[in-house]
Amino acid sequence: MRVIVSDASRKMVYHRSGCIYASRIKDTHRMTLKLNDAARHGYHECSCCSGTKGAVRVSKKVLDQAGPDIAFEYLYDKRSDTLFIRTEFGFWKIYHRTGYGFLLYHCSRYERAKTFESLMHDIFHRQSDVLADESLLKLIHYIVEHDRAKRIILEDYKKLPQRTKKQKKYYKKAEQKARRLQIKRVDMLLDCLKKGIPVQQLA
């Protein structure tokens, strides 16, 4: 992740893109650095855009417009310094851990009928295929793409993209799941036929 600094400031502060204080830096003094480089040169994070609260503040526009084609609802909880996101297919929480970055967790048993507040207190598990990242926007993008993929699978998993290594992995998982469901349906059909249940009743 790249951050913004001023080479004329004695405060040695770095800002995330979108921070109100970063926008006040004159172009002649504005520099962008990799986060690790900024820290190595003695810059420290801006109190306005740091942590989960700060990242939500500077990413509000993105959050408000995230995935216009999917259900997307979010809430920042000040007490736990955690961002909660609800979509059609999942409930997520994101928080920032110093030295690691933003961590993404997924509700283990998502029930659509539950209220947003009750889901906040459910059991979560770490999303194993998502590494900790200093960019909140990357995790939001992951959640949006996750829901789009889930919707495609409901229609026809064969329509899933297979351009990247990760996409091919998800396609393979969806294919295996579809095969298991097909075998399960065939087994149920055979079992019902053995019991003498008319085929018309199985439709």
mmCIF file of the C-alpha atoms, coordinates in Angstrom:
data_MODEL
# 
_entry.id   MODEL 
# 
loop_
_atom_site.group_PDB 
_atom_site.id 
_atom_site.type_symbol 
_atom_site.label_atom_id 
_atom_site.label_alt_id 
_atom_site.label_comp_id 
_atom_site.label_asym_id 
_atom_site.label_entity_id 
_atom_site.label_seq_id 
_atom_site.pdbx_PDB_ins_code 
_atom_site.Cartn_x 
_atom_site.Cartn_y 
_atom_site.Cartn_z 
_atom_site.occupancy 
_atom_site.B_iso_or_equiv 
_atom_site.pdbx_formal_charge 
_atom_site.auth_seq_id 
_atom_site.auth_comp_id 
_atom_site.auth_asym_id 
_atom_site.auth_atom_id 
_atom_site.pdbx_PDB_model_num 
ATOM 1   C CA . MET A 1 1   ? 0.000   0.000   0.000   1.00 0.00 ? 1   MET A CA 1 
ATOM 2   C CA . ARG A 1 2   ? 1.197   3.516   -0.826  1.00 0.00 ? 2   ARG A CA 1 
ATOM 3   C CA . VAL A 1 3   ? 0.771   6.453   1.554   1.00 0.00 ? 3   VAL A CA 1 
ATOM 4   C CA . ILE A 1 4   ? 1.074   10.219  1.183   1.00 0.00 ? 4   ILE A CA 1 
ATOM 5   C CA . VAL A 1 5   ? 3.610   12.387  3.023   1.00 0.00 ? 5   VAL A CA 1 
ATOM 6   C CA . SER A 1 6   ? 4.833   15.972  2.947   1.00 0.00 ? 6   SER A CA 1 
ATOM 7   C CA . ASP A 1 7   ? 8.574   16.513  2.577   1.00 0.00 ? 7   ASP A CA 1 
ATOM 8   C CA . ALA A 1 8   ? 8.188   19.951  4.181   1.00 0.00 ? 8   ALA A CA 1 
ATOM 9   C CA . SER A 1 9   ? 6.458   18.915  7.384   1.00 0.00 ? 9   SER A CA 1 
ATOM 10  C CA . ARG A 1 10  ? 8.313   18.370  10.655  1.00 0.00 ? 10  ARG A CA 1 
ATOM 11  C CA . LYS A 1 11  ? 5.478   16.230  12.040  1.00 0.00 ? 11  LYS A CA 1 
ATOM 12  C CA . MET A 1 12  ? 6.567   13.242  9.924   1.00 0.00 ? 12  MET A CA 1 
ATOM 13  C CA . VAL A 1 13  ? 3.048   11.921  9.382   1.00 0.00 ? 13  VAL A CA 1 
ATOM 14  C CA . TYR A 1 14  ? 1.800   9.682   6.575   1.00 0.00 ? 14  TYR A CA 1 
ATOM 15  C CA . HIS A 1 15  ? -1.787  9.664   5.290   1.00 0.00 ? 15  HIS A CA 1 
ATOM 16  C CA . ARG A 1 16  ? -4.016  7.239   3.440   1.00 0.00 ? 16  ARG A CA 1 
ATOM 17  C CA . SER A 1 17  ? -5.398  8.283   0.089   1.00 0.00 ? 17  SER A CA 1 
ATOM 18  C CA . GLY A 1 18  ? -8.618  10.204  0.707   1.00 0.00 ? 18  GLY A CA 1 
ATOM 19  C CA . CYS A 1 19  ? -7.540  11.702  4.036   1.00 0.00 ? 19  CYS A CA 1 
ATOM 20  C CA . ILE A 1 20  ? -8.617  15.341  4.399   1.00 0.00 ? 20  ILE A CA 1 
ATOM 21  C CA . TYR A 1 21  ? -5.141  16.292  5.646   1.00 0.00 ? 21  TYR A CA 1 
ATOM 22  C CA . ALA A 1 22  ? -3.449  14.635  2.665   1.00 0.00 ? 22  ALA A CA 1 
ATOM 23  C CA . SER A 1 23  ? -5.550  16.805  0.357   1.00 0.00 ? 23  SER A CA 1 
ATOM 24  C CA . ARG A 1 24  ? -4.102  19.913  2.020   1.00 0.00 ? 24  ARG A CA 1 
ATOM 25  C CA . ILE A 1 25  ? -0.506  19.057  1.121   1.00 0.00 ? 25  ILE A CA 1 
ATOM 26  C CA . LYS A 1 26  ? 0.771   21.246  -1.710  1.00 0.00 ? 26  LYS A CA 1 
ATOM 27  C CA . ASP A 1 27  ? 1.767   19.430  -4.886  1.00 0.00 ? 27  ASP A CA 1 
ATOM 28  C CA . THR A 1 28  ? 5.337   20.747  -4.588  1.00 0.00 ? 28  THR A CA 1 
ATOM 29  C CA . HIS A 1 29  ? 5.740   18.969  -1.219  1.00 0.00 ? 29  HIS A CA 1 
ATOM 30  C CA . ARG A 1 30  ? 3.528   15.933  -1.861  1.00 0.00 ? 30  ARG A CA 1 
ATOM 31  C CA . MET A 1 31  ? 5.222   12.530  -2.020  1.00 0.00 ? 31  MET A CA 1 
ATOM 32  C CA . THR A 1 32  ? 3.884   8.978   -2.205  1.00 0.00 ? 32  THR A CA 1 
ATOM 33  C CA . LEU A 1 33  ? 5.795   6.167   -0.537  1.00 0.00 ? 33  LEU A CA 1 
ATOM 34  C CA . LYS A 1 34  ? 5.266   2.509   0.175   1.00 0.00 ? 34  LYS A CA 1 
ATOM 35  C CA . LEU A 1 35  ? 3.979   2.105   3.727   1.00 0.00 ? 35  LEU A CA 1 
ATOM 36  C CA . ASN A 1 36  ? 7.076   0.167   4.819   1.00 0.00 ? 36  ASN A CA 1 
ATOM 37  C CA . ASP A 1 37  ? 9.366   2.827   3.362   1.00 0.00 ? 37  ASP A CA 1 
ATOM 38  C CA . ALA A 1 38  ? 7.458   5.615   5.119   1.00 0.00 ? 38  ALA A CA 1 
ATOM 39  C CA . ALA A 1 39  ? 7.761   3.812   8.455   1.00 0.00 ? 39  ALA A CA 1 
ATOM 40  C CA . ARG A 1 40  ? 11.459  3.133   7.858   1.00 0.00 ? 40  ARG A CA 1 
ATOM 41  C CA . HIS A 1 41  ? 12.059  6.844   7.260   1.00 0.00 ? 41  HIS A CA 1 
ATOM 42  C CA . GLY A 1 42  ? 10.449  7.728   10.589  1.00 0.00 ? 42  GLY A CA 1 
ATOM 43  C CA . TYR A 1 43  ? 6.931   8.671   9.462   1.00 0.00 ? 43  TYR A CA 1 
ATOM 44  C CA . HIS A 1 44  ? 4.031   7.660   11.712  1.00 0.00 ? 44  HIS A CA 1 
ATOM 45  C CA . GLU A 1 45  ? 0.340   7.236   10.908  1.00 0.00 ? 45  GLU A CA 1 
ATOM 46  C CA . CYS A 1 46  ? -2.119  10.121  10.842  1.00 0.00 ? 46  CYS A CA 1 
ATOM 47  C CA . SER A 1 47  ? -4.620  10.003  13.715  1.00 0.00 ? 47  SER A CA 1 
ATOM 48  C CA . CYS A 1 48  ? -7.432  11.006  11.333  1.00 0.00 ? 48  CYS A CA 1 
ATOM 49  C CA . CYS A 1 49  ? -7.101  8.180   8.818   1.00 0.00 ? 49  CYS A CA 1 
ATOM 50  C CA . SER A 1 50  ? -5.388  5.450   10.882  1.00 0.00 ? 50  SER A CA 1 
ATOM 51  C CA . GLY A 1 51  ? -6.913  2.244   12.188  1.00 0.00 ? 51  GLY A CA 1 
ATOM 52  C CA . THR A 1 52  ? -10.318 0.867   11.279  1.00 0.00 ? 52  THR A CA 1 
ATOM 53  C CA . LYS A 1 53  ? -12.165 4.071   12.152  1.00 0.00 ? 53  LYS A CA 1 
ATOM 54  C CA . GLY A 1 54  ? -9.868  6.215   10.004  1.00 0.00 ? 54  GLY A CA 1 
ATOM 55  C CA . ALA A 1 55  ? -9.976  3.783   7.094   1.00 0.00 ? 55  ALA A CA 1 
ATOM 56  C CA . VAL A 1 56  ? -13.781 3.741   7.210   1.00 0.00 ? 56  VAL A CA 1 
ATOM 57  C CA . ARG A 1 57  ? -13.780 7.549   7.280   1.00 0.00 ? 57  ARG A CA 1 
ATOM 58  C CA . VAL A 1 58  ? -11.655 7.907   4.139   1.00 0.00 ? 58  VAL A CA 1 
ATOM 59  C CA . SER A 1 59  ? -13.372 4.954   2.399   1.00 0.00 ? 59  SER A CA 1 
ATOM 60  C CA . LYS A 1 60  ? -16.962 6.050   3.112   1.00 0.00 ? 60  LYS A CA 1 
ATOM 61  C CA . LYS A 1 61  ? -17.681 6.938   -0.507  1.00 0.00 ? 61  LYS A CA 1 
ATOM 62  C CA . VAL A 1 62  ? -16.508 3.512   -1.662  1.00 0.00 ? 62  VAL A CA 1 
ATOM 63  C CA . LEU A 1 63  ? -18.532 1.783   1.060   1.00 0.00 ? 63  LEU A CA 1 
ATOM 64  C CA . ASP A 1 64  ? -21.661 3.736   0.145   1.00 0.00 ? 64  ASP A CA 1 
ATOM 65  C CA . GLN A 1 65  ? -21.308 2.807   -3.522  1.00 0.00 ? 65  GLN A CA 1 
ATOM 66  C CA . ALA A 1 66  ? -19.921 -0.729  -3.105  1.00 0.00 ? 66  ALA A CA 1 
ATOM 67  C CA . GLY A 1 67  ? -21.419 -3.348  -5.379  1.00 0.00 ? 67  GLY A CA 1 
ATOM 68  C CA . PRO A 1 68  ? -24.471 -1.569  -6.825  1.00 0.00 ? 68  PRO A CA 1 
ATOM 69  C CA . ASP A 1 69  ? -25.609 -4.946  -8.163  1.00 0.00 ? 69  ASP A CA 1 
ATOM 70  C CA . ILE A 1 70  ? -25.462 -6.690  -4.759  1.00 0.00 ? 70  ILE A CA 1 
ATOM 71  C CA . ALA A 1 71  ? -26.963 -6.141  -1.317  1.00 0.00 ? 71  ALA A CA 1 
ATOM 72  C CA . PHE A 1 72  ? -24.449 -4.245  0.820   1.00 0.00 ? 72  PHE A CA 1 
ATOM 73  C CA . GLU A 1 73  ? -24.999 -2.848  4.310   1.00 0.00 ? 73  GLU A CA 1 
ATOM 74  C CA . TYR A 1 74  ? -22.280 -1.756  6.734   1.00 0.00 ? 74  TYR A CA 1 
ATOM 75  C CA . LEU A 1 75  ? -21.837 -0.453  10.270  1.00 0.00 ? 75  LEU A CA 1 
ATOM 76  C CA . TYR A 1 76  ? -18.750 0.768   12.126  1.00 0.00 ? 76  TYR A CA 1 
ATOM 77  C CA . ASP A 1 77  ? -18.845 -0.233  15.798  1.00 0.00 ? 77  ASP A CA 1 
ATOM 78  C CA . LYS A 1 78  ? -16.864 2.276   17.864  1.00 0.00 ? 78  LYS A CA 1 
ATOM 79  C CA . ARG A 1 79  ? -16.653 0.118   20.994  1.00 0.00 ? 79  ARG A CA 1 
ATOM 80  C CA . SER A 1 80  ? -14.865 -2.743  19.247  1.00 0.00 ? 80  SER A CA 1 
ATOM 81  C CA . ASP A 1 81  ? -13.266 -0.589  16.530  1.00 0.00 ? 81  ASP A CA 1 
ATOM 82  C CA . THR A 1 82  ? -14.693 -3.045  13.998  1.00 0.00 ? 82  THR A CA 1 
ATOM 83  C CA . LEU A 1 83  ? -16.381 -2.662  10.621  1.00 0.00 ? 83  LEU A CA 1 
ATOM 84  C CA . PHE A 1 84  ? -19.299 -5.052  10.066  1.00 0.00 ? 84  PHE A CA 1 
ATOM 85  C CA . ILE A 1 85  ? -20.637 -5.731  6.564   1.00 0.00 ? 85  ILE A CA 1 
ATOM 86  C CA . ARG A 1 86  ? -23.768 -7.619  5.561   1.00 0.00 ? 86  ARG A CA 1 
ATOM 87  C CA . THR A 1 87  ? -24.421 -8.873  2.030   1.00 0.00 ? 87  THR A CA 1 
ATOM 88  C CA . GLU A 1 88  ? -26.899 -11.281 0.484   1.00 0.00 ? 88  GLU A CA 1 
ATOM 89  C CA . PHE A 1 89  ? -24.637 -14.275 1.050   1.00 0.00 ? 89  PHE A CA 1 
ATOM 90  C CA . GLY A 1 90  ? -22.589 -13.408 4.108   1.00 0.00 ? 90  GLY A CA 1 
ATOM 91  C CA . PHE A 1 91  ? -21.839 -11.360 7.190   1.00 0.00 ? 91  PHE A CA 1 
ATOM 92  C CA . TRP A 1 92  ? -18.305 -10.079 7.701   1.00 0.00 ? 92  TRP A CA 1 
ATOM 93  C CA . LYS A 1 93  ? -16.192 -8.169  10.181  1.00 0.00 ? 93  LYS A CA 1 
ATOM 94  C CA . ILE A 1 94  ? -12.962 -6.277  9.583   1.00 0.00 ? 94  ILE A CA 1 
ATOM 95  C CA . TYR A 1 95  ? -10.643 -4.694  12.109  1.00 0.00 ? 95  TYR A CA 1 
ATOM 96  C CA . HIS A 1 96  ? -7.085  -3.400  12.100  1.00 0.00 ? 96  HIS A CA 1 
ATOM 97  C CA . ARG A 1 97  ? -4.350  -5.044  14.133  1.00 0.00 ? 97  ARG A CA 1 
ATOM 98  C CA . THR A 1 98  ? -1.155  -3.041  14.503  1.00 0.00 ? 98  THR A CA 1 
ATOM 99  C CA . GLY A 1 99  ? 1.727   -4.788  12.798  1.00 0.00 ? 99  GLY A CA 1 
ATOM 100 C CA . TYR A 1 100 ? -0.567  -7.020  10.735  1.00 0.00 ? 100 TYR A CA 1 
ATOM 101 C CA . GLY A 1 101 ? -3.026  -4.791  8.891   1.00 0.00 ? 101 GLY A CA 1 
ATOM 102 C CA . PHE A 1 102 ? -6.739  -5.350  8.340   1.00 0.00 ? 102 PHE A CA 1 
ATOM 103 C CA . LEU A 1 103 ? -8.047  -8.823  9.148   1.00 0.00 ? 103 LEU A CA 1 
ATOM 104 C CA . LEU A 1 104 ? -11.166 -10.292 7.520   1.00 0.00 ? 104 LEU A CA 1 
ATOM 105 C CA . TYR A 1 105 ? -13.557 -12.600 9.364   1.00 0.00 ? 105 TYR A CA 1 
ATOM 106 C CA . HIS A 1 106 ? -16.694 -14.340 8.099   1.00 0.00 ? 106 HIS A CA 1 
ATOM 107 C CA . CYS A 1 107 ? -19.786 -15.327 10.100  1.00 0.00 ? 107 CYS A CA 1 
ATOM 108 C CA . SER A 1 108 ? -19.612 -19.124 10.453  1.00 0.00 ? 108 SER A CA 1 
ATOM 109 C CA . ARG A 1 109 ? -23.366 -19.707 10.178  1.00 0.00 ? 109 ARG A CA 1 
ATOM 110 C CA . TYR A 1 110 ? -24.976 -16.874 8.300   1.00 0.00 ? 110 TYR A CA 1 
ATOM 111 C CA . GLU A 1 111 ? -28.761 -16.739 8.649   1.00 0.00 ? 111 GLU A CA 1 
ATOM 112 C CA . ARG A 1 112 ? -30.485 -14.068 6.560   1.00 0.00 ? 112 ARG A CA 1 
ATOM 113 C CA . ALA A 1 113 ? -33.433 -13.902 8.938   1.00 0.00 ? 113 ALA A CA 1 
ATOM 114 C CA . LYS A 1 114 ? -31.255 -12.647 11.792  1.00 0.00 ? 114 LYS A CA 1 
ATOM 115 C CA . THR A 1 115 ? -30.962 -8.939  12.537  1.00 0.00 ? 115 THR A CA 1 
ATOM 116 C CA . PHE A 1 116 ? -27.753 -7.041  11.873  1.00 0.00 ? 116 PHE A CA 1 
ATOM 117 C CA . GLU A 1 117 ? -27.226 -6.549  15.621  1.00 0.00 ? 117 GLU A CA 1 
ATOM 118 C CA . SER A 1 118 ? -27.601 -10.241 16.503  1.00 0.00 ? 118 SER A CA 1 
ATOM 119 C CA . LEU A 1 119 ? -25.214 -11.261 13.718  1.00 0.00 ? 119 LEU A CA 1 
ATOM 120 C CA . MET A 1 120 ? -22.570 -8.957  15.194  1.00 0.00 ? 120 MET A CA 1 
ATOM 121 C CA . HIS A 1 121 ? -22.398 -11.289 18.229  1.00 0.00 ? 121 HIS A CA 1 
ATOM 122 C CA . ASP A 1 122 ? -22.309 -14.569 16.280  1.00 0.00 ? 122 ASP A CA 1 
ATOM 123 C CA . ILE A 1 123 ? -19.286 -16.831 15.838  1.00 0.00 ? 123 ILE A CA 1 
ATOM 124 C CA . PHE A 1 124 ? -16.783 -15.779 13.154  1.00 0.00 ? 124 PHE A CA 1 
ATOM 125 C CA . HIS A 1 125 ? -13.854 -17.524 11.521  1.00 0.00 ? 125 HIS A CA 1 
ATOM 126 C CA . ARG A 1 126 ? -10.821 -16.003 9.811   1.00 0.00 ? 126 ARG A CA 1 
ATOM 127 C CA . GLN A 1 127 ? -11.192 -15.986 6.022   1.00 0.00 ? 127 GLN A CA 1 
ATOM 128 C CA . SER A 1 128 ? -8.285  -18.320 5.254   1.00 0.00 ? 128 SER A CA 1 
ATOM 129 C CA . ASP A 1 129 ? -7.727  -17.295 1.637   1.00 0.00 ? 129 ASP A CA 1 
ATOM 130 C CA . VAL A 1 130 ? -7.389  -13.580 2.490   1.00 0.00 ? 130 VAL A CA 1 
ATOM 131 C CA . LEU A 1 131 ? -4.103  -12.341 3.912   1.00 0.00 ? 131 LEU A CA 1 
ATOM 132 C CA . ALA A 1 132 ? -3.936  -9.402  6.310   1.00 0.00 ? 132 ALA A CA 1 
ATOM 133 C CA . ASP A 1 133 ? -3.680  -6.215  4.271   1.00 0.00 ? 133 ASP A CA 1 
ATOM 134 C CA . GLU A 1 134 ? -3.096  -2.529  4.979   1.00 0.00 ? 134 GLU A CA 1 
ATOM 135 C CA . SER A 1 135 ? -5.765  -1.653  2.422   1.00 0.00 ? 135 SER A CA 1 
ATOM 136 C CA . LEU A 1 136 ? -9.363  -1.799  3.623   1.00 0.00 ? 136 LEU A CA 1 
ATOM 137 C CA . LEU A 1 137 ? -10.493 -1.292  0.020   1.00 0.00 ? 137 LEU A CA 1 
ATOM 138 C CA . LYS A 1 138 ? -8.939  -4.609  -1.044  1.00 0.00 ? 138 LYS A CA 1 
ATOM 139 C CA . LEU A 1 139 ? -11.000 -6.476  1.543   1.00 0.00 ? 139 LEU A CA 1 
ATOM 140 C CA . ILE A 1 140 ? -14.168 -4.654  0.494   1.00 0.00 ? 140 ILE A CA 1 
ATOM 141 C CA . HIS A 1 141 ? -13.428 -5.611  -3.117  1.00 0.00 ? 141 HIS A CA 1 
ATOM 142 C CA . TYR A 1 142 ? -13.004 -9.246  -2.013  1.00 0.00 ? 142 TYR A CA 1 
ATOM 143 C CA . ILE A 1 143 ? -16.412 -9.237  -0.288  1.00 0.00 ? 143 ILE A CA 1 
ATOM 144 C CA . VAL A 1 144 ? -18.135 -7.724  -3.345  1.00 0.00 ? 144 VAL A CA 1 
ATOM 145 C CA . GLU A 1 145 ? -16.546 -10.268 -5.693  1.00 0.00 ? 145 GLU A CA 1 
ATOM 146 C CA . HIS A 1 146 ? -17.372 -13.087 -3.257  1.00 0.00 ? 146 HIS A CA 1 
ATOM 147 C CA . ASP A 1 147 ? -21.090 -12.258 -3.479  1.00 0.00 ? 147 ASP A CA 1 
ATOM 148 C CA . ARG A 1 148 ? -21.007 -11.921 -7.262  1.00 0.00 ? 148 ARG A CA 1 
ATOM 149 C CA . ALA A 1 149 ? -19.414 -15.356 -7.515  1.00 0.00 ? 149 ALA A CA 1 
ATOM 150 C CA . LYS A 1 150 ? -22.019 -16.854 -5.165  1.00 0.00 ? 150 LYS A CA 1 
ATOM 151 C CA . ARG A 1 151 ? -24.790 -15.475 -7.351  1.00 0.00 ? 151 ARG A CA 1 
ATOM 152 C CA . ILE A 1 152 ? -23.191 -16.932 -10.501 1.00 0.00 ? 152 ILE A CA 1 
ATOM 153 C CA . ILE A 1 153 ? -22.885 -20.339 -8.806  1.00 0.00 ? 153 ILE A CA 1 
ATOM 154 C CA . LEU A 1 154 ? -26.614 -20.308 -8.033  1.00 0.00 ? 154 LEU A CA 1 
ATOM 155 C CA . GLU A 1 155 ? -27.350 -19.766 -11.727 1.00 0.00 ? 155 GLU A CA 1 
ATOM 156 C CA . ASP A 1 156 ? -24.591 -21.918 -13.278 1.00 0.00 ? 156 ASP A CA 1 
ATOM 157 C CA . TYR A 1 157 ? -21.124 -22.420 -11.820 1.00 0.00 ? 157 TYR A CA 1 
ATOM 158 C CA . LYS A 1 158 ? -19.764 -22.931 -15.361 1.00 0.00 ? 158 LYS A CA 1 
ATOM 159 C CA . LYS A 1 159 ? -20.126 -19.179 -15.891 1.00 0.00 ? 159 LYS A CA 1 
ATOM 160 C CA . LEU A 1 160 ? -17.492 -18.446 -13.229 1.00 0.00 ? 160 LEU A CA 1 
ATOM 161 C CA . PRO A 1 161 ? -14.359 -16.732 -14.613 1.00 0.00 ? 161 PRO A CA 1 
ATOM 162 C CA . GLN A 1 162 ? -11.159 -18.789 -14.780 1.00 0.00 ? 162 GLN A CA 1 
ATOM 163 C CA . ARG A 1 163 ? -8.547  -16.190 -15.652 1.00 0.00 ? 163 ARG A CA 1 
ATOM 164 C CA . THR A 1 164 ? -6.491  -16.174 -12.446 1.00 0.00 ? 164 THR A CA 1 
ATOM 165 C CA . LYS A 1 165 ? -5.118  -18.986 -10.293 1.00 0.00 ? 165 LYS A CA 1 
ATOM 166 C CA . LYS A 1 166 ? -7.541  -18.092 -7.495  1.00 0.00 ? 166 LYS A CA 1 
ATOM 167 C CA . GLN A 1 167 ? -10.522 -18.028 -9.887  1.00 0.00 ? 167 GLN A CA 1 
ATOM 168 C CA . LYS A 1 168 ? -9.577  -21.471 -11.210 1.00 0.00 ? 168 LYS A CA 1 
ATOM 169 C CA . LYS A 1 169 ? -9.397  -22.729 -7.626  1.00 0.00 ? 169 LYS A CA 1 
ATOM 170 C CA . TYR A 1 170 ? -12.912 -21.409 -6.860  1.00 0.00 ? 170 TYR A CA 1 
ATOM 171 C CA . TYR A 1 171 ? -14.220 -22.903 -10.108 1.00 0.00 ? 171 TYR A CA 1 
ATOM 172 C CA . LYS A 1 172 ? -12.825 -26.306 -9.141  1.00 0.00 ? 172 LYS A CA 1 
ATOM 173 C CA . LYS A 1 173 ? -14.445 -26.082 -5.685  1.00 0.00 ? 173 LYS A CA 1 
ATOM 174 C CA . ALA A 1 174 ? -17.803 -25.105 -7.214  1.00 0.00 ? 174 ALA A CA 1 
ATOM 175 C CA . GLU A 1 175 ? -17.518 -27.964 -9.713  1.00 0.00 ? 175 GLU A CA 1 
ATOM 176 C CA . GLN A 1 176 ? -16.801 -30.478 -6.945  1.00 0.00 ? 176 GLN A CA 1 
ATOM 177 C CA . LYS A 1 177 ? -19.720 -29.187 -4.869  1.00 0.00 ? 177 LYS A CA 1 
ATOM 178 C CA . ALA A 1 178 ? -22.088 -29.451 -7.858  1.00 0.00 ? 178 ALA A CA 1 
ATOM 179 C CA . ARG A 1 179 ? -20.909 -33.022 -8.454  1.00 0.00 ? 179 ARG A CA 1 
ATOM 180 C CA . ARG A 1 180 ? -21.535 -33.949 -4.800  1.00 0.00 ? 180 ARG A CA 1 
ATOM 181 C CA . LEU A 1 181 ? -25.048 -32.459 -4.944  1.00 0.00 ? 181 LEU A CA 1 
ATOM 182 C CA . GLN A 1 182 ? -25.778 -34.376 -8.152  1.00 0.00 ? 182 GLN A CA 1 
ATOM 183 C CA . ILE A 1 183 ? -24.667 -37.656 -6.560  1.00 0.00 ? 183 ILE A CA 1 
ATOM 184 C CA . LYS A 1 184 ? -26.786 -36.859 -3.494  1.00 0.00 ? 184 LYS A CA 1 
ATOM 185 C CA . ARG A 1 185 ? -29.856 -36.219 -5.677  1.00 0.00 ? 185 ARG A CA 1 
ATOM 186 C CA . VAL A 1 186 ? -29.347 -39.498 -7.557  1.00 0.00 ? 186 VAL A CA 1 
ATOM 187 C CA . ASP A 1 187 ? -28.982 -41.404 -4.265  1.00 0.00 ? 187 ASP A CA 1 
ATOM 188 C CA . MET A 1 188 ? -32.197 -39.824 -2.933  1.00 0.00 ? 188 MET A CA 1 
ATOM 189 C CA . LEU A 1 189 ? -34.019 -40.726 -6.156  1.00 0.00 ? 189 LEU A CA 1 
ATOM 190 C CA . LEU A 1 190 ? -32.891 -44.357 -6.001  1.00 0.00 ? 190 LEU A CA 1 
ATOM 191 C CA . ASP A 1 191 ? -33.804 -44.579 -2.319  1.00 0.00 ? 191 ASP A CA 1 
ATOM 192 C CA . CYS A 1 192 ? -37.299 -43.221 -2.975  1.00 0.00 ? 192 CYS A CA 1 
ATOM 193 C CA . LEU A 1 193 ? -37.808 -45.592 -5.907  1.00 0.00 ? 193 LEU A CA 1 
ATOM 194 C CA . LYS A 1 194 ? -36.845 -48.526 -3.682  1.00 0.00 ? 194 LYS A CA 1 
ATOM 195 C CA . LYS A 1 195 ? -39.499 -47.395 -1.222  1.00 0.00 ? 195 LYS A CA 1 
ATOM 196 C CA . GLY A 1 196 ? -42.066 -47.297 -4.008  1.00 0.00 ? 196 GLY A CA 1 
ATOM 197 C CA . ILE A 1 197 ? -42.605 -43.545 -4.058  1.00 0.00 ? 197 ILE A CA 1 
ATOM 198 C CA . PRO A 1 198 ? -43.986 -42.515 -7.497  1.00 0.00 ? 198 PRO A CA 1 
ATOM 199 C CA . VAL A 1 199 ? -41.572 -40.435 -9.601  1.00 0.00 ? 199 VAL A CA 1 
ATOM 200 C CA . GLN A 1 200 ? -44.272 -37.741 -9.989  1.00 0.00 ? 200 GLN A CA 1 
ATOM 201 C CA . GLN A 1 201 ? -44.129 -37.075 -6.243  1.00 0.00 ? 201 GLN A CA 1 
ATOM 202 C CA . LEU A 1 202 ? -40.387 -36.437 -6.430  1.00 0.00 ? 202 LEU A CA 1 
ATOM 203 C CA . ALA A 1 203 ? -40.698 -33.582 -8.938  1.00 0.00 ? 203 ALA A CA 1 
# 
